[in-house]
Amino acid sequence: MRAVFGLVLLVGFGLAGFAIYMVKDHFGAQQALIDKTNARAAAAVPTVEVYAVNRNIEYGEPLTLEDVIVIKYAKEFLPEGTFMSEDDLFPDGADVARVVTHGMTLHEPVLASKVTEPGQNAGITSSLANGKRAFTINVDATTGVSGFLRPGDRVDVYWTGSIASGGLERQGRQITRLIKSSLELIAVDQSSDKTRNSAEVAKTVTVQVSPQDVASLAQAQSTGNLSLSLVGKNDETIATAIEVDQRSLLGIEDAPIIAEAPLPEPERVCTIRQRRGAEVVETPIPCTN
């Protein structure tokens, strides 16, 4: 009997020890999981919730509440102009849509620079900077860079025409002169879509310029021909005054102008008239002045 009791006691101690071991191992695993979770949380990048499009949206499409979702975006890399609430994105109510001015892809955050104000159309007025005006220039395949122009590009504008004033050697001579440099295109033909990628020969381009430049370009377009030259995207070169005529193009120098020697003044002859009967006689005398 005592032997049985001792055996039971021994088995009980064994089971108790095993139970303690299992509990300790469980708590150890739990603590390791907690430590791992805390480490991940510490290494995680802080995020914020912003509105993004839930499909690919093209230029000119209306942006409604059904076209957006809320996503998490890394706070450190948050671009300027994002919308974090429905009231910010649709301040006049969800029924007043914005219009997309730059195409957006799925899950791309909605930026203020890519949509119009609520209820506003995607016209060129939304692309004009403060104090700027839109001016349209007529172009063709030659003067319009063969259809490679896109809204957002910058161009130099050259004028070709005849000079109606100046010295005799310049009057009537045809010249080509750079009149405006690095003007930004805000529309090509009737489109201000900066994402268009098809090469089409344009009939008109629209630039944004100051009111003074509008007058200059209007005068230039009515008195001669305007040609455009595409400026590189990262080109910050400031173009200097450029003027070419046929003589400078061909390297022909103007003949020197030889001034004619003045003719000598005729010798002055002073006389007095005296009447002698019916005859009038002229007598030379020294000239006093």
Short mmCIF file of the C-alpha atoms (twelve columns), coordinates in Angstrom:
data_MODEL
# 
_entry.id   MODEL 
# 
loop_
_atom_site.group_PDB 
_atom_site.id 
_atom_site.type_symbol 
_atom_site.label_atom_id 
_atom_site.label_alt_id 
_atom_site.label_comp_id 
_atom_site.label_asym_id 
_atom_site.label_seq_id 
_atom_site.Cartn_x 
_atom_site.Cartn_y 
_atom_site.Cartn_z 
_atom_site.pdbx_PDB_model_num 
ATOM 1   C CA . MET A 1   0.000   0.000   0.000    1 
ATOM 2   C CA . ARG A 2   2.777   2.343   0.876    1 
ATOM 3   C CA . ALA A 3   4.510   1.440   -2.351   1 
ATOM 4   C CA . VAL A 4   1.381   2.319   -4.368   1 
ATOM 5   C CA . PHE A 5   1.029   5.638   -2.531   1 
ATOM 6   C CA . GLY A 6   4.685   6.444   -3.228   1 
ATOM 7   C CA . LEU A 7   4.240   5.594   -6.891   1 
ATOM 8   C CA . VAL A 8   1.163   7.831   -7.173   1 
ATOM 9   C CA . LEU A 9   3.016   10.633  -5.434   1 
ATOM 10  C CA . LEU A 10  5.949   10.247  -7.789   1 
ATOM 11  C CA . VAL A 11  3.684   10.306  -10.847  1 
ATOM 12  C CA . GLY A 12  1.942   13.402  -9.430   1 
ATOM 13  C CA . PHE A 13  5.226   15.244  -9.050   1 
ATOM 14  C CA . GLY A 14  6.145   14.259  -12.597  1 
ATOM 15  C CA . LEU A 15  2.918   15.535  -14.023  1 
ATOM 16  C CA . ALA A 16  3.190   18.756  -12.030  1 
ATOM 17  C CA . GLY A 17  6.713   19.314  -13.304  1 
ATOM 18  C CA . PHE A 18  5.646   18.666  -16.876  1 
ATOM 19  C CA . ALA A 19  2.722   21.073  -16.485  1 
ATOM 20  C CA . ILE A 20  5.014   23.769  -15.116  1 
ATOM 21  C CA . TYR A 21  7.411   23.213  -18.029  1 
ATOM 22  C CA . MET A 22  4.585   23.487  -20.576  1 
ATOM 23  C CA . VAL A 23  3.192   26.672  -18.994  1 
ATOM 24  C CA . LYS A 24  6.633   28.223  -18.884  1 
ATOM 25  C CA . ASP A 25  7.251   27.349  -22.540  1 
ATOM 26  C CA . HIS A 26  3.843   28.818  -23.512  1 
ATOM 27  C CA . PHE A 27  4.501   32.063  -21.687  1 
ATOM 28  C CA . GLY A 28  7.964   32.229  -23.254  1 
ATOM 29  C CA . ALA A 29  6.487   31.854  -26.736  1 
ATOM 30  C CA . GLN A 30  3.861   34.498  -25.953  1 
ATOM 31  C CA . GLN A 31  6.482   36.936  -24.712  1 
ATOM 32  C CA . ALA A 32  8.613   36.349  -27.830  1 
ATOM 33  C CA . LEU A 33  5.557   37.057  -29.989  1 
ATOM 34  C CA . ILE A 34  4.833   40.238  -28.044  1 
ATOM 35  C CA . ASP A 35  8.450   41.372  -28.390  1 
ATOM 36  C CA . LYS A 36  8.374   40.652  -32.136  1 
ATOM 37  C CA . THR A 37  5.117   42.576  -32.558  1 
ATOM 38  C CA . ASN A 38  6.499   45.526  -30.625  1 
ATOM 39  C CA . ALA A 39  9.647   45.511  -32.766  1 
ATOM 40  C CA . ARG A 40  7.576   45.529  -35.946  1 
ATOM 41  C CA . ALA A 41  5.438   48.368  -34.628  1 
ATOM 42  C CA . ALA A 42  8.538   50.397  -33.788  1 
ATOM 43  C CA . ALA A 43  9.989   49.829  -37.261  1 
ATOM 44  C CA . ALA A 44  6.719   50.536  -39.093  1 
ATOM 45  C CA . VAL A 45  6.437   53.770  -41.132  1 
ATOM 46  C CA . PRO A 46  3.738   56.116  -39.807  1 
ATOM 47  C CA . THR A 47  0.827   56.375  -42.254  1 
ATOM 48  C CA . VAL A 48  -2.107  58.698  -42.830  1 
ATOM 49  C CA . GLU A 49  -5.398  58.112  -44.590  1 
ATOM 50  C CA . VAL A 50  -5.876  59.950  -47.889  1 
ATOM 51  C CA . TYR A 51  -8.328  59.768  -50.773  1 
ATOM 52  C CA . ALA A 52  -7.232  57.930  -53.927  1 
ATOM 53  C CA . VAL A 53  -8.953  56.902  -57.158  1 
ATOM 54  C CA . ASN A 54  -10.385 53.401  -57.350  1 
ATOM 55  C CA . ARG A 55  -9.912  53.087  -61.132  1 
ATOM 56  C CA . ASN A 56  -7.941  54.559  -64.010  1 
ATOM 57  C CA . ILE A 57  -9.343  58.006  -64.780  1 
ATOM 58  C CA . GLU A 58  -8.575  59.951  -67.950  1 
ATOM 59  C CA . TYR A 59  -8.298  63.668  -68.588  1 
ATOM 60  C CA . GLY A 60  -11.650 65.458  -68.675  1 
ATOM 61  C CA . GLU A 61  -13.619 62.860  -66.668  1 
ATOM 62  C CA . PRO A 62  -15.651 64.039  -63.660  1 
ATOM 63  C CA . LEU A 63  -14.395 62.873  -60.270  1 
ATOM 64  C CA . THR A 64  -17.230 61.859  -57.957  1 
ATOM 65  C CA . LEU A 65  -17.444 60.246  -54.547  1 
ATOM 66  C CA . GLU A 66  -17.968 56.868  -56.239  1 
ATOM 67  C CA . ASP A 67  -14.559 57.181  -57.939  1 
ATOM 68  C CA . VAL A 68  -12.456 57.447  -54.750  1 
ATOM 69  C CA . ILE A 69  -11.470 55.287  -51.800  1 
ATOM 70  C CA . VAL A 70  -9.481  55.862  -48.604  1 
ATOM 71  C CA . ILE A 71  -5.973  54.369  -48.539  1 
ATOM 72  C CA . LYS A 72  -3.063  54.500  -46.116  1 
ATOM 73  C CA . TYR A 73  -0.063  56.497  -47.336  1 
ATOM 74  C CA . ALA A 74  3.373   56.894  -45.756  1 
ATOM 75  C CA . LYS A 75  3.219   60.172  -43.835  1 
ATOM 76  C CA . GLU A 76  6.872   60.993  -44.506  1 
ATOM 77  C CA . PHE A 77  6.400   60.795  -48.287  1 
ATOM 78  C CA . LEU A 78  2.960   62.379  -48.499  1 
ATOM 79  C CA . PRO A 79  2.798   64.591  -51.645  1 
ATOM 80  C CA . GLU A 80  1.521   68.143  -51.428  1 
ATOM 81  C CA . GLY A 81  -2.139  68.724  -52.211  1 
ATOM 82  C CA . THR A 82  -3.669  65.453  -50.967  1 
ATOM 83  C CA . PHE A 83  -7.194  65.230  -49.546  1 
ATOM 84  C CA . MET A 84  -7.710  63.616  -46.143  1 
ATOM 85  C CA . SER A 85  -11.438 64.067  -45.714  1 
ATOM 86  C CA . GLU A 86  -14.574 64.068  -47.825  1 
ATOM 87  C CA . ASP A 87  -15.247 67.687  -46.867  1 
ATOM 88  C CA . ASP A 88  -11.851 68.693  -48.264  1 
ATOM 89  C CA . LEU A 89  -12.369 66.820  -51.534  1 
ATOM 90  C CA . PHE A 90  -16.002 67.831  -52.015  1 
ATOM 91  C CA . PRO A 91  -16.513 71.001  -49.972  1 
ATOM 92  C CA . ASP A 92  -19.731 71.867  -51.854  1 
ATOM 93  C CA . GLY A 93  -21.214 68.422  -51.392  1 
ATOM 94  C CA . ALA A 94  -20.731 65.050  -53.051  1 
ATOM 95  C CA . ASP A 95  -23.087 66.028  -55.895  1 
ATOM 96  C CA . VAL A 96  -20.717 68.826  -57.060  1 
ATOM 97  C CA . ALA A 97  -17.985 66.954  -58.928  1 
ATOM 98  C CA . ARG A 98  -14.466 67.996  -59.775  1 
ATOM 99  C CA . VAL A 99  -12.971 67.399  -63.246  1 
ATOM 100 C CA . VAL A 100 -9.678  65.557  -63.817  1 
ATOM 101 C CA . THR A 101 -7.017  67.691  -65.528  1 
ATOM 102 C CA . HIS A 102 -4.256  65.024  -65.444  1 
ATOM 103 C CA . GLY A 103 -4.874  61.315  -65.936  1 
ATOM 104 C CA . MET A 104 -4.602  59.157  -62.781  1 
ATOM 105 C CA . THR A 105 -4.092  55.409  -62.316  1 
ATOM 106 C CA . LEU A 106 -5.636  52.969  -59.861  1 
ATOM 107 C CA . HIS A 107 -4.926  53.789  -56.176  1 
ATOM 108 C CA . GLU A 108 -3.104  57.005  -57.061  1 
ATOM 109 C CA . PRO A 109 -3.745  59.731  -54.446  1 
ATOM 110 C CA . VAL A 110 -5.948  62.581  -55.637  1 
ATOM 111 C CA . LEU A 111 -3.940  65.819  -55.762  1 
ATOM 112 C CA . ALA A 112 -5.280  69.361  -55.974  1 
ATOM 113 C CA . SER A 113 -3.010  69.960  -58.978  1 
ATOM 114 C CA . LYS A 114 -4.731  67.155  -60.926  1 
ATOM 115 C CA . VAL A 115 -8.348  68.203  -60.485  1 
ATOM 116 C CA . THR A 116 -10.326 71.400  -60.945  1 
ATOM 117 C CA . GLU A 117 -12.149 73.299  -58.258  1 
ATOM 118 C CA . PRO A 118 -15.606 71.856  -57.453  1 
ATOM 119 C CA . GLY A 119 -17.995 72.531  -60.320  1 
ATOM 120 C CA . GLN A 120 -15.299 73.985  -62.595  1 
ATOM 121 C CA . ASN A 121 -14.680 72.749  -66.138  1 
ATOM 122 C CA . ALA A 122 -11.299 71.424  -67.271  1 
ATOM 123 C CA . GLY A 123 -10.671 74.411  -69.546  1 
ATOM 124 C CA . ILE A 124 -7.477  76.413  -69.998  1 
ATOM 125 C CA . THR A 125 -8.643  78.962  -67.434  1 
ATOM 126 C CA . SER A 126 -7.773  76.431  -64.740  1 
ATOM 127 C CA . SER A 127 -4.218  76.265  -66.165  1 
ATOM 128 C CA . LEU A 128 -3.550  80.017  -66.216  1 
ATOM 129 C CA . ALA A 129 -1.231  81.372  -63.539  1 
ATOM 130 C CA . ASN A 130 -2.142  84.527  -61.663  1 
ATOM 131 C CA . GLY A 131 -1.642  87.614  -63.836  1 
ATOM 132 C CA . LYS A 132 -1.226  85.610  -67.049  1 
ATOM 133 C CA . ARG A 133 -3.320  85.650  -70.217  1 
ATOM 134 C CA . ALA A 134 -3.909  83.067  -72.940  1 
ATOM 135 C CA . PHE A 135 -2.815  83.872  -76.505  1 
ATOM 136 C CA . THR A 136 -3.245  81.599  -79.522  1 
ATOM 137 C CA . ILE A 137 -0.609  81.296  -82.269  1 
ATOM 138 C CA . ASN A 138 -1.384  79.850  -85.686  1 
ATOM 139 C CA . VAL A 139 1.035   77.069  -86.670  1 
ATOM 140 C CA . ASP A 140 1.463   74.335  -89.263  1 
ATOM 141 C CA . ALA A 141 3.723   71.292  -89.726  1 
ATOM 142 C CA . THR A 142 6.782   73.517  -90.233  1 
ATOM 143 C CA . THR A 143 6.225   76.303  -87.733  1 
ATOM 144 C CA . GLY A 144 4.705   73.966  -85.112  1 
ATOM 145 C CA . VAL A 145 7.605   71.490  -84.741  1 
ATOM 146 C CA . SER A 146 5.887   68.746  -86.798  1 
ATOM 147 C CA . GLY A 147 3.268   67.843  -84.199  1 
ATOM 148 C CA . PHE A 148 5.660   67.149  -81.322  1 
ATOM 149 C CA . LEU A 149 4.242   69.919  -79.121  1 
ATOM 150 C CA . ARG A 150 2.362   69.015  -75.929  1 
ATOM 151 C CA . PRO A 151 0.643   71.155  -73.291  1 
ATOM 152 C CA . GLY A 152 3.253   71.932  -70.654  1 
ATOM 153 C CA . ASP A 153 6.124   72.221  -73.173  1 
ATOM 154 C CA . ARG A 154 8.126   75.438  -73.492  1 
ATOM 155 C CA . VAL A 155 8.903   77.108  -76.808  1 
ATOM 156 C CA . ASP A 156 10.907  79.985  -78.243  1 
ATOM 157 C CA . VAL A 157 9.000   82.232  -80.651  1 
ATOM 158 C CA . TYR A 158 10.705  83.629  -83.778  1 
ATOM 159 C CA . TRP A 159 9.316   86.377  -86.027  1 
ATOM 160 C CA . THR A 160 10.084  86.608  -89.750  1 
ATOM 161 C CA . GLY A 161 9.157   89.743  -91.666  1 
ATOM 162 C CA . SER A 162 10.338  92.860  -93.476  1 
ATOM 163 C CA . ILE A 163 11.729  95.948  -91.799  1 
ATOM 164 C CA . ALA A 164 9.892   99.103  -92.739  1 
ATOM 165 C CA . SER A 165 12.099  101.574 -90.889  1 
ATOM 166 C CA . GLY A 166 15.734  102.181 -90.047  1 
ATOM 167 C CA . GLY A 167 18.612  103.086 -92.287  1 
ATOM 168 C CA . LEU A 168 18.372  102.795 -96.055  1 
ATOM 169 C CA . GLU A 169 20.526  99.659  -95.958  1 
ATOM 170 C CA . ARG A 170 17.942  97.886  -93.686  1 
ATOM 171 C CA . GLN A 171 14.631  99.098  -95.090  1 
ATOM 172 C CA . GLY A 172 12.734  96.366  -96.939  1 
ATOM 173 C CA . ARG A 173 15.143  93.637  -95.815  1 
ATOM 174 C CA . GLN A 174 13.623  90.403  -94.436  1 
ATOM 175 C CA . ILE A 175 14.876  89.249  -91.036  1 
ATOM 176 C CA . THR A 176 14.170  86.484  -88.538  1 
ATOM 177 C CA . ARG A 177 14.354  87.524  -84.887  1 
ATOM 178 C CA . LEU A 178 13.806  85.788  -81.541  1 
ATOM 179 C CA . ILE A 179 11.034  87.788  -79.864  1 
ATOM 180 C CA . LYS A 180 9.967   85.576  -76.898  1 
ATOM 181 C CA . SER A 181 11.791  82.813  -75.060  1 
ATOM 182 C CA . SER A 182 10.577  79.804  -73.033  1 
ATOM 183 C CA . LEU A 183 6.843   80.444  -73.271  1 
ATOM 184 C CA . GLU A 184 4.738   77.674  -71.710  1 
ATOM 185 C CA . LEU A 185 2.103   75.961  -73.829  1 
ATOM 186 C CA . ILE A 186 -1.193  75.464  -72.032  1 
ATOM 187 C CA . ALA A 187 -3.128  74.013  -74.976  1 
ATOM 188 C CA . VAL A 188 -2.515  72.467  -78.374  1 
ATOM 189 C CA . ASP A 189 -5.452  72.937  -80.725  1 
ATOM 190 C CA . GLN A 190 -8.458  72.670  -78.391  1 
ATOM 191 C CA . SER A 191 -6.847  70.277  -75.878  1 
ATOM 192 C CA . SER A 192 -5.023  71.059  -72.633  1 
ATOM 193 C CA . ASP A 193 -4.437  67.368  -71.816  1 
ATOM 194 C CA . LYS A 194 -0.785  66.995  -70.820  1 
ATOM 195 C CA . THR A 195 -0.970  63.185  -70.972  1 
ATOM 196 C CA . ARG A 196 -1.726  62.924  -74.714  1 
ATOM 197 C CA . ASN A 197 1.014   60.971  -76.452  1 
ATOM 198 C CA . SER A 198 -0.047  60.934  -80.103  1 
ATOM 199 C CA . ALA A 199 1.874   63.087  -82.571  1 
ATOM 200 C CA . GLU A 200 -0.607  65.268  -84.443  1 
ATOM 201 C CA . VAL A 201 0.119   68.332  -86.550  1 
ATOM 202 C CA . ALA A 202 -1.528  71.209  -84.714  1 
ATOM 203 C CA . LYS A 203 -3.227  74.199  -86.294  1 
ATOM 204 C CA . THR A 204 -2.995  76.396  -83.210  1 
ATOM 205 C CA . VAL A 205 -1.142  76.475  -79.914  1 
ATOM 206 C CA . THR A 206 -2.037  78.557  -76.874  1 
ATOM 207 C CA . VAL A 207 0.589   80.098  -74.594  1 
ATOM 208 C CA . GLN A 208 0.261   81.876  -71.272  1 
ATOM 209 C CA . VAL A 209 1.913   85.294  -71.257  1 
ATOM 210 C CA . SER A 210 1.652   88.696  -69.622  1 
ATOM 211 C CA . PRO A 211 -0.820  91.269  -71.025  1 
ATOM 212 C CA . GLN A 212 2.130   93.206  -72.504  1 
ATOM 213 C CA . ASP A 213 3.335   90.073  -74.290  1 
ATOM 214 C CA . VAL A 214 -0.164  89.553  -75.704  1 
ATOM 215 C CA . ALA A 215 0.124   92.908  -77.480  1 
ATOM 216 C CA . SER A 216 3.636   92.083  -78.711  1 
ATOM 217 C CA . LEU A 217 2.627   88.682  -80.097  1 
ATOM 218 C CA . ALA A 218 -0.527  90.061  -81.714  1 
ATOM 219 C CA . GLN A 219 1.520   92.736  -83.490  1 
ATOM 220 C CA . ALA A 220 4.139   90.185  -84.543  1 
ATOM 221 C CA . GLN A 221 1.541   87.757  -85.888  1 
ATOM 222 C CA . SER A 222 -0.201  90.460  -87.929  1 
ATOM 223 C CA . THR A 223 3.001   91.847  -89.478  1 
ATOM 224 C CA . GLY A 224 4.949   88.666  -90.231  1 
ATOM 225 C CA . ASN A 225 5.182   84.912  -89.675  1 
ATOM 226 C CA . LEU A 226 5.727   83.253  -86.284  1 
ATOM 227 C CA . SER A 227 7.713   80.018  -85.892  1 
ATOM 228 C CA . LEU A 228 8.169   77.912  -82.758  1 
ATOM 229 C CA . SER A 229 11.253  76.117  -81.488  1 
ATOM 230 C CA . LEU A 230 10.842  73.455  -78.792  1 
ATOM 231 C CA . VAL A 231 12.886  74.016  -75.596  1 
ATOM 232 C CA . GLY A 232 14.319  71.015  -73.721  1 
ATOM 233 C CA . LYS A 233 12.554  69.977  -70.530  1 
ATOM 234 C CA . ASN A 234 15.520  70.703  -68.259  1 
ATOM 235 C CA . ASP A 235 17.028  73.492  -70.357  1 
ATOM 236 C CA . GLU A 236 17.489  76.602  -68.211  1 
ATOM 237 C CA . THR A 237 19.513  78.524  -70.806  1 
ATOM 238 C CA . ILE A 238 18.499  82.169  -71.160  1 
ATOM 239 C CA . ALA A 239 18.353  82.948  -74.883  1 
ATOM 240 C CA . THR A 240 20.035  86.175  -75.924  1 
ATOM 241 C CA . ALA A 241 18.984  88.525  -78.716  1 
ATOM 242 C CA . ILE A 242 19.084  86.608  -82.005  1 
ATOM 243 C CA . GLU A 243 18.590  88.165  -85.441  1 
ATOM 244 C CA . VAL A 244 19.439  86.769  -88.872  1 
ATOM 245 C CA . ASP A 245 18.872  88.223  -92.345  1 
ATOM 246 C CA . GLN A 246 19.807  86.942  -95.787  1 
ATOM 247 C CA . ARG A 247 23.127  88.802  -95.888  1 
ATOM 248 C CA . SER A 248 24.312  87.497  -92.498  1 
ATOM 249 C CA . LEU A 249 23.032  84.012  -93.397  1 
ATOM 250 C CA . LEU A 250 25.110  83.939  -96.581  1 
ATOM 251 C CA . GLY A 251 28.031  85.871  -95.138  1 
ATOM 252 C CA . ILE A 252 27.578  88.835  -97.487  1 
ATOM 253 C CA . GLU A 253 29.040  92.054  -96.157  1 
ATOM 254 C CA . ASP A 254 27.416  95.354  -96.887  1 
ATOM 255 C CA . ALA A 255 29.370  97.495  -99.337  1 
ATOM 256 C CA . PRO A 256 30.898  100.506 -97.616  1 
ATOM 257 C CA . ILE A 257 29.002  103.701 -98.212  1 
ATOM 258 C CA . ILE A 258 31.288  106.357 -99.756  1 
ATOM 259 C CA . ALA A 259 30.171  109.820 -98.952  1 
ATOM 260 C CA . GLU A 260 30.222  112.173 -101.909 1 
ATOM 261 C CA . ALA A 261 32.511  115.157 -101.597 1 
ATOM 262 C CA . PRO A 262 30.513  118.376 -101.280 1 
ATOM 263 C CA . LEU A 263 30.513  120.540 -104.389 1 
ATOM 264 C CA . PRO A 264 32.447  123.779 -104.047 1 
ATOM 265 C CA . GLU A 265 30.273  126.776 -103.557 1 
ATOM 266 C CA . PRO A 266 30.167  129.024 -106.607 1 
ATOM 267 C CA . GLU A 267 32.174  132.205 -106.274 1 
ATOM 268 C CA . ARG A 268 30.029  135.098 -105.252 1 
ATOM 269 C CA . VAL A 269 29.949  138.053 -107.581 1 
ATOM 270 C CA . CYS A 270 28.606  141.323 -106.267 1 
ATOM 271 C CA . THR A 271 27.620  144.149 -108.630 1 
ATOM 272 C CA . ILE A 272 25.813  147.436 -108.694 1 
ATOM 273 C CA . ARG A 273 23.550  148.596 -111.450 1 
ATOM 274 C CA . GLN A 274 23.768  152.053 -112.955 1 
ATOM 275 C CA . ARG A 275 21.562  153.491 -115.644 1 
ATOM 276 C CA . ARG A 276 23.261  155.495 -118.356 1 
ATOM 277 C CA . GLY A 277 20.544  156.831 -120.497 1 
ATOM 278 C CA . ALA A 278 18.609  153.894 -121.867 1 
ATOM 279 C CA . GLU A 279 21.379  151.400 -120.937 1 
ATOM 280 C CA . VAL A 280 21.768  149.614 -117.547 1 
ATOM 281 C CA . VAL A 281 25.383  148.912 -116.655 1 
ATOM 282 C CA . GLU A 282 26.449  146.393 -113.927 1 
ATOM 283 C CA . THR A 283 29.715  147.217 -112.214 1 
ATOM 284 C CA . PRO A 284 31.501  144.564 -110.080 1 
ATOM 285 C CA . ILE A 285 32.265  145.599 -106.484 1 
ATOM 286 C CA . PRO A 286 33.812  143.729 -103.473 1 
ATOM 287 C CA . CYS A 287 31.301  141.599 -101.516 1 
ATOM 288 C CA . THR A 288 30.981  142.823 -97.967  1 
ATOM 289 C CA . ASN A 289 29.080  139.808 -96.520  1 
# 
